[in-house]
Amino acid sequence: MDPSEFRRSGHALVEWIADYLSGSEEYPVLPRVAPGDVRAALPERAPEAGEPFEAIFDDFERVLVPALTHWNHPGFFAYFPATTSASGVLAEFLSAALNQNAMLWRTSPAATELEEVSLGWLRALLGLPDDFEGVIYDTASISSLHALAAARQAAVPHVREQGLAARSDLRPMRIYCSEQAHSSIDKAVLTLGFGHASLRKIPVDASFNMRADALRNALDEDTRNGVTPVAVVATVGTTSTTGIDPVAAIADLCVDRGIWLHVDAAYAGVTAMLPECRQYFSGWERADSIVVNPHKWLFTPFDLSAFYCRRMNVVREAFSVVPDYLKTAEGNAGVRNLMDTGIQLGRRFRALKLWMILRHFGAERLRDILREHIRLAQQFAADVDDHPDFERLAPAPFATVCFRANPRGIALTAPELERLNERVLDRVNASGEVFLSHTRLNGAFAIRISIGHLRTSGVHTARAWQLLVEHTAALAAAR
Ligand SMILES: *Cc1c(COP(=O)(O)O)cnc(C)c1O
């Protein structure tokens, strides 16, 4: 592409993106395509002769856009909304152009040091002490994998040299998390060779928070039976209900017994920026490691997960492998080489987007937006509580509400109630105006709304509530 063609295409793209970022509401949130539609619309083989950007972009608009699920729609209330922002998009554009590979300090001093600076800024906003060293990974799943790898390094003698296989000198090992912990903890345990049976899921209380007394009993019982506790994962803001494990009580147990404590705050961590939410994080400063995802609720384009660790040297002990061709003089002089704090060698310039977002929004505006999302969710929860045909199924400390329709005056069996709620959810989502998801709580089907999009306002949450009420009424009347 010559410079003039790049300019032309680039300007056209910026125009398209500007319209998209402000006008995504014009698309249905969920695309109306069937499995295989996209594949069928595209040739089976790559072209032999290159094509102009305009032709490719036409196909992007014709084939791909109708098959996008619009995470950038203010009616996106499913899972955890993850919005991008204009400053984040610009940073990604630049990052692609610069193509920095920050494996060594010398392969990108800017990316290496900006990562330290921007994670330092975020750490201060979250109220975490300076002894937490930060590193950016792509996802919380990978952050938690590194946390548990470090825990394994700390707890298992000679694991780096000898691994875990066929070792008669090792006792059985166990990792603990609540029944509500994220599936990434299961995957980390599988990946690290502990085996799924080594993951002990601790029961939760009526609010879906880990029971510290049950954790204590589990640790006592396992220790009596000759099991080595390797790590405990506490979650602040679980994925189904945004439950809050009692981190302070869990930290007491872990510090006492010398067990690695990892705090998964992938979703809710950013709310530690709000003084009124700090209470939920009490004790996390005593954790060994913490993960917070700016790509979830801090308007950062996917992928940016912030991993903080008070014992990053253990991460280095677990992963640092420096072949001759990657040895550098400044490496001996104590600069950070980011390849040492993780599995991957190459890494892209992710810090750029976090830096631009923190600067462009400013902390005050970020706090205001988070507060507004929480306010809208609390309003929604109050609407559910006040309506005789709906009931709430979990506390809603952040911006996510779990509830179900249960129309008054009709006696429904549990399966009928479940079917009704599935149908309500399907119809609401078929509107194209909003997209909500579901979960299962104590066996019951729950509808789940999570508010976190940059442009979501009270208009959108009110419309979601109106659709829920109308479809519930219609389905109840049709019985
Ligand atoms: C979303 C989420 C994750 C996984 O996040 P990825 O960045 O997609 O890996 C992990 N834990 C919790 C609590 C989450 O909400």
The ligand as an ORCA input file, in Angstrom:
! r2SCAN-3c Opt
* xyz 0 1
  C     -14.411    -12.240     33.201
  C     -13.773    -12.887     34.357
  C     -12.634    -13.678     34.200
  C     -12.044    -14.007     32.849
  O     -11.626    -12.899     32.152
  P     -10.765    -13.027     30.809
  O      -9.997    -11.760     30.797
  O     -11.743    -13.140     29.698
  O      -9.910    -14.230     30.930
  C     -12.061    -14.212     35.327
  N     -12.584    -14.005     36.542
  C     -13.673    -13.249     36.744
  C     -14.201    -13.041     38.118
  C     -14.317    -12.680     35.651
  O     -15.428    -11.953     35.834
*
